[in-house]
Amino acid sequence: MSDLAGGTAVVTGGGSGLGAAMAQLWAGEGMRVVALDIDAPAAAGTAEALRAGGTESLSAGVDVADPAALDVAAAQVRDTFGSVNVVCANVGVQHFDKLEDLTPETWHWVLGVNVVGTANTVNAFLPLLRAADGPRHIVLTSSVASVIPSPRQGVYVVSKFAVTGYADVLRQELAADGITVTTVFPSGMLTNHLGSSLAARPSNLGPAELRDDDIAVVSSTSGDLAVELTTAEDAVSRLVAAVAAGEPYYFTHGDRLDELVARHRAIEAAYASMRAARADPSEGRSAPSDR
Ligand SMILES: NC(=O)c1ccc[n+]([C@@H]2O[C@H](COP(=O)([O-])OP(=O)(O)OC[C@H]3O[C@@H](n4cnc5c(N)ncnc54)[C@H](O)[C@@H]3O)[C@@H](O)[C@H]2O)c1
């Protein structure tokens, strides 16, 4: 048990996979747990399992793209538990397609859930975090796809880049409040992600199909999935320590450091090249001051 014991944790996407594993994790720390999910029975299942293990728990069916629904959930949490110490904005939906084939409706859905839904979640629960005594943490689920992007997942990659950027800014903006922000970068997990994304897809987008061609490209460019897949429980096994320490970044698992480093080296090299060119008198100007 840590000093989180007796506090309250809220987890979106808490009905399944990584969210359900996070819910169990906070319960294991002696916290009360709120599971929110667009799939209300799944969220209720998580809460019921937690209660069976002796954890005080609430659940609600909430679409994170709907700020009003999140506000209702936050009011219920405030009335029941008073304040919140940990908020996990964990929902993300996946969609495979070439960028050129994405419709505006699909962009709107995926960015609305993954990006705006993350901001909606933080905004709904921030007053309850600020009202809490003791440790206060925000945990945002991004993806390894936001540091090692790959084809046919464009809308998802863009959304997770946005989550990572949102987290980096939020961390700076909340530092003075003593609220930490940890970004989680999962690699492939044995969850229901593709299935739940299809189920949560708005009906006005029409039926989605998982095309073999897209799956083959994603599989061949996303690392060796057979090696990388792990369980959600294993993925969060070091998370409490990272969050409690206020670590900014948490990678669940994987073996793709070379690709990550190569991308960052290319960015560094481009920046260094700019610096060298602008410092070169033959360019006809002096180096500007650093920013
Ligand atoms: N599974 C992977 O391989 C993988 C890899 C990298 C990142 N992630 C990220 O991990 C997070 C959790 O995914 P998971 O793998 O546990 O999938 P999951 O399907 O097991 O859980 C996702 C949950 O989110 C819920 N959900 C979907 N849309 C929602 C909405 N609009 N509002 C509220 N709830 C909604 C689903 O009903 C589901 O219960 C996501 O952000 C995902 O992008 C997953």
The ligand as an SDF file (V2000), in Angstrom:
LIG
                    3D

 44 48  0  0  0  0  0  0  0  0999 V2000
   -4.2670   -2.7460  -27.4700 N   0  0  0  0  0  0  0  0  0  0  0  0
   -3.1500   -2.2430  -27.9480 C   0  0  0  0  0  0  0  0  0  0  0  0
   -2.3770   -2.9450  -28.6000 O   0  0  0  0  0  0  0  0  0  0  0  0
   -2.7990   -0.7800  -27.6990 C   0  0  0  0  0  0  0  0  0  0  0  0
   -1.5510   -0.3050  -28.1030 C   0  0  0  0  0  0  0  0  0  0  0  0
   -1.2220    1.0270  -27.8680 C   0  0  0  0  0  0  0  0  0  0  0  0
   -2.1250    1.8440  -27.2190 C   0  0  0  0  0  0  0  0  0  0  0  0
   -3.3370    1.3490  -26.8260 N   0  0  0  0  0  0  0  0  0  0  0  0
   -4.2510    2.2720  -26.1500 C   0  0  0  0  0  0  0  0  0  0  0  0
   -4.6370    1.7280  -24.8970 O   0  0  0  0  0  0  0  0  0  0  0  0
   -5.8970    2.2870  -24.5240 C   0  0  0  0  0  0  0  0  0  0  0  0
   -6.8240    1.1850  -24.0410 C   0  0  0  0  0  0  0  0  0  0  0  0
   -7.0680    0.2910  -25.1040 O   0  0  0  0  0  0  0  0  0  0  0  0
   -7.1940   -1.2800  -24.8500 P   0  0  0  0  0  0  0  0  0  0  0  0
   -6.1640   -1.9250  -25.6610 O   0  0  0  0  0  0  0  0  0  0  0  0
   -7.2860   -1.5630  -23.4090 O   0  0  0  0  0  0  0  0  0  0  0  0
   -8.5960   -1.5840  -25.5870 O   0  0  0  0  0  0  0  0  0  0  0  0
   -9.9540   -2.1970  -25.0020 P   0  0  0  0  0  0  0  0  0  0  0  0
  -10.8640   -2.3400  -26.1730 O   0  0  0  0  0  0  0  0  0  0  0  0
   -9.6980   -3.4220  -24.2160 O   0  0  0  0  0  0  0  0  0  0  0  0
  -10.4920   -1.0530  -24.0510 O   0  0  0  0  0  0  0  0  0  0  0  0
  -10.9150    0.2020  -24.5660 C   0  0  0  0  0  0  0  0  0  0  0  0
  -12.2020    0.5880  -23.8650 C   0  0  0  0  0  0  0  0  0  0  0  0
  -12.5650    1.9100  -24.2850 O   0  0  0  0  0  0  0  0  0  0  0  0
  -13.9800    1.9530  -24.4280 C   0  0  0  0  0  0  0  0  0  0  0  0
  -14.3750    3.0550  -25.3140 N   0  0  0  0  0  0  0  0  0  0  0  0
  -14.2680    3.1330  -26.6550 C   0  0  0  0  0  0  0  0  0  0  0  0
  -14.7510    4.3080  -27.0860 N   0  0  0  0  0  0  0  0  0  0  0  0
  -15.1770    4.9840  -25.9920 C   0  0  0  0  0  0  0  0  0  0  0  0
  -15.7420    6.2730  -25.7800 C   0  0  0  0  0  0  0  0  0  0  0  0
  -16.0190    7.0760  -26.8140 N   0  0  0  0  0  0  0  0  0  0  0  0
  -16.0290    6.6650  -24.5160 N   0  0  0  0  0  0  0  0  0  0  0  0
  -15.7760    5.8480  -23.4530 C   0  0  0  0  0  0  0  0  0  0  0  0
  -15.2500    4.6140  -23.5930 N   0  0  0  0  0  0  0  0  0  0  0  0
  -14.9220    4.2020  -24.8550 C   0  0  0  0  0  0  0  0  0  0  0  0
  -14.3430    0.5880  -24.9760 C   0  0  0  0  0  0  0  0  0  0  0  0
  -15.7230    0.2760  -24.7690 O   0  0  0  0  0  0  0  0  0  0  0  0
  -13.3810   -0.3250  -24.2140 C   0  0  0  0  0  0  0  0  0  0  0  0
  -13.9740   -0.8370  -23.0330 O   0  0  0  0  0  0  0  0  0  0  0  0
   -6.4040    3.0600  -25.7460 C   0  0  0  0  0  0  0  0  0  0  0  0
   -6.1410    4.4410  -25.5790 O   0  0  0  0  0  0  0  0  0  0  0  0
   -5.5510    2.5150  -26.8740 C   0  0  0  0  0  0  0  0  0  0  0  0
   -5.4320    3.4260  -27.9350 O   0  0  0  0  0  0  0  0  0  0  0  0
   -3.6990    0.0630  -27.0500 C   0  0  0  0  0  0  0  0  0  0  0  0
  1  2  1  0
  2  3  2  0
  2  4  1  0
  4  5  1  0
  4 44  2  0
  5  6  2  0
  6  7  1  0
  7  8  2  0
  8  9  1  0
  8 44  1  0
  9 10  1  0
  9 42  1  0
 10 11  1  0
 11 12  1  0
 11 40  1  0
 12 13  1  0
 13 14  1  0
 14 15  2  0
 14 16  1  0
 14 17  1  0
 17 18  1  0
 18 19  2  0
 18 20  1  0
 18 21  1  0
 21 22  1  0
 22 23  1  0
 23 24  1  0
 23 38  1  0
 24 25  1  0
 25 26  1  0
 25 36  1  0
 26 27  1  0
 26 35  1  0
 27 28  2  0
 28 29  1  0
 29 30  1  0
 29 35  2  0
 30 31  1  0
 30 32  2  0
 32 33  1  0
 33 34  2  0
 34 35  1  0
 36 37  1  0
 36 38  1  0
 38 39  1  0
 40 41  1  0
 40 42  1  0
 42 43  1  0
M  CHG  2   8   1  16  -1
M  END
$$$$
